[in-house]
Amino acid sequence: MGSTRVLGWNRARLLVPALLMAVAGMWMAALAGAEDQPTVRQAAYTDTCDSPSQAEDTMITSAPKKTTRKTKAKFESVGFYCRTGQVDDQSNYEFECKLDKRSYKPCKSPKSYIGLKRGRHTFSVFAHYMNSDGDPTPATHKWKIVD
């Protein structure tokens, strides 16, 4: 029985450093891609759905600060299933975007604008999953460009 404990301890001494290195490697890989990937909590997806019968929703995951001096703006959006809270392959989604009082037009995520004027702006986006009716309400972001 004593040799079993020693053998178990020896295995643990060998496995613990290997596990720590694997976890550290995953952590470093996640950090390396963090600047390219917006951070969105999974729970936030289902929290944005308006009703239990709603099938899809749209979320803006990256947008300008509420007040900025920059006259350009870049928005990233995702579509997802309300019932499961799962983000599906975004290539299955079509987006419609609008800036301020303009009409909705087909767009892709990310959507960028340049040469914006100072003042208040509103960006709105709908996601449609594979020609479905899509999200009944747009995701919106309001911000102000100052001097």
C-alpha positions as CSV (number, residue, x, y, z in Angstrom):
1,M,0.0,0.0,0.0
2,G,2.8,2.4,0.8
3,S,4.3,1.9,-2.7
4,T,1.0,2.8,-4.3
5,R,1.1,6.2,-2.6
6,V,4.6,6.9,-3.6
7,L,3.8,5.9,-7.2
8,G,0.7,8.2,-7.1
9,W,2.8,11.0,-5.7
10,N,5.4,10.5,-8.4
11,R,2.7,10.6,-11.1
12,A,1.2,13.8,-9.6
13,R,4.6,15.5,-9.5
14,L,5.0,14.8,-13.2
15,L,1.4,15.6,-14.2
16,V,1.0,18.9,-12.3
17,P,3.7,20.8,-14.2
18,A,2.4,19.5,-17.5
19,L,-1.1,20.6,-16.7
20,L,0.1,24.0,-15.6
21,M,2.0,24.4,-18.8
22,A,-1.1,23.4,-20.9
23,V,-3.3,25.9,-19.0
24,A,-0.7,28.6,-19.4
25,G,-0.5,27.9,-23.1
26,M,-4.2,28.2,-23.5
27,W,-4.3,31.4,-21.5
28,M,-1.5,33.0,-23.6
29,A,-3.3,32.0,-26.8
30,A,-6.5,33.6,-25.6
31,L,-4.6,36.8,-24.7
32,A,-2.9,36.9,-28.0
33,G,-6.2,36.9,-29.8
34,A,-8.0,39.2,-27.3
35,E,-7.3,42.4,-29.3
36,D,-9.0,40.9,-32.4
37,Q,-12.0,39.4,-30.5
38,P,-14.6,41.4,-28.6
39,T,-15.3,40.1,-25.2
40,V,-19.0,39.3,-24.8
41,R,-20.4,37.3,-21.9
42,Q,-22.5,34.3,-23.1
43,A,-25.2,35.2,-20.5
44,A,-25.6,38.6,-22.2
45,Y,-27.0,37.0,-25.4
46,T,-30.2,35.6,-23.8
47,D,-30.6,38.7,-21.7
48,T,-31.2,40.8,-24.8
49,C,-34.0,38.8,-26.3
50,D,-37.3,40.6,-26.0
51,S,-39.7,37.6,-25.5
52,P,-39.6,33.9,-25.1
53,S,-41.1,33.5,-28.6
54,Q,-38.3,35.5,-30.2
55,A,-36.1,33.3,-32.3
56,E,-33.1,35.6,-33.1
57,D,-31.5,38.7,-31.8
58,T,-28.7,41.1,-32.8
59,M,-25.9,42.4,-30.6
60,I,-23.3,45.1,-31.2
61,T,-20.1,43.8,-29.8
62,S,-17.8,46.6,-30.7
63,A,-18.5,50.3,-31.2
64,P,-17.1,53.8,-30.6
65,K,-17.0,55.3,-27.1
66,K,-20.1,57.3,-26.1
67,T,-18.1,60.5,-26.6
68,T,-15.2,60.7,-29.0
69,R,-13.2,63.1,-31.2
70,K,-12.7,60.5,-33.9
71,T,-14.7,61.1,-37.1
72,K,-14.6,57.5,-38.1
73,A,-16.5,54.6,-36.5
74,K,-16.3,50.8,-36.7
75,F,-19.0,48.5,-35.5
76,E,-19.0,44.7,-35.0
77,S,-22.2,42.8,-34.7
78,V,-23.4,39.2,-34.1
79,G,-26.6,37.4,-34.6
80,F,-27.6,34.6,-32.3
81,Y,-30.4,32.2,-31.3
82,C,-32.5,33.5,-28.4
83,R,-33.7,30.0,-27.3
84,T,-30.2,28.6,-26.8
85,G,-28.1,31.7,-26.5
86,Q,-25.7,30.2,-29.0
87,V,-23.8,32.3,-31.5
88,D,-24.1,30.5,-34.8
89,D,-21.7,30.6,-37.8
90,Q,-21.9,34.3,-38.7
91,S,-21.7,33.4,-42.4
92,N,-25.3,32.2,-42.1
93,Y,-26.4,35.8,-41.1
94,E,-27.2,38.7,-43.3
95,F,-27.1,42.2,-41.7
96,E,-28.9,45.4,-42.5
97,C,-27.3,48.6,-41.1
98,K,-28.4,52.2,-40.9
99,L,-26.6,55.4,-39.7
100,D,-28.7,58.2,-38.3
101,K,-31.8,58.8,-40.4
102,R,-30.6,57.0,-43.5
103,S,-32.5,53.9,-44.8
104,Y,-31.5,50.3,-43.8
105,K,-29.1,48.8,-46.4
106,P,-27.4,45.3,-46.5
107,C,-24.1,45.4,-44.8
108,K,-21.4,43.1,-43.3
109,S,-19.8,43.0,-39.9
110,P,-17.6,44.8,-39.3
111,K,-19.2,48.0,-40.7
112,S,-17.1,51.1,-40.9
113,Y,-17.8,54.8,-41.5
114,I,-15.3,57.6,-42.2
115,G,-15.7,61.4,-42.5
116,L,-18.5,61.7,-39.9
117,K,-19.5,65.1,-38.8
118,R,-19.4,66.4,-35.3
119,G,-22.6,65.8,-33.3
120,R,-24.8,63.0,-32.2
121,H,-25.1,59.8,-34.2
122,T,-27.0,56.5,-34.0
123,F,-26.0,53.2,-35.6
124,S,-28.7,50.5,-36.0
125,V,-28.3,46.9,-37.2
126,F,-30.6,43.9,-37.8
127,A,-29.5,40.3,-38.2
128,H,-31.4,37.8,-40.4
129,Y,-30.6,34.1,-40.2
130,M,-30.6,32.5,-43.6
131,N,-33.5,34.5,-45.1
132,S,-35.6,34.3,-42.0
133,D,-37.7,37.3,-40.7
134,G,-34.8,37.9,-38.3
135,D,-34.6,40.1,-35.3
136,P,-37.8,42.2,-34.8
137,T,-35.8,45.0,-33.1
138,P,-32.5,46.5,-34.2
139,A,-29.4,46.7,-31.9
140,T,-28.5,50.4,-31.6
141,H,-25.5,52.4,-30.5
142,K,-25.6,56.2,-29.8
143,W,-22.5,58.3,-29.6
144,K,-21.3,61.9,-29.9
145,I,-18.4,63.3,-31.9
146,V,-17.0,66.4,-30.2
147,D,-14.3,69.0,-31.0
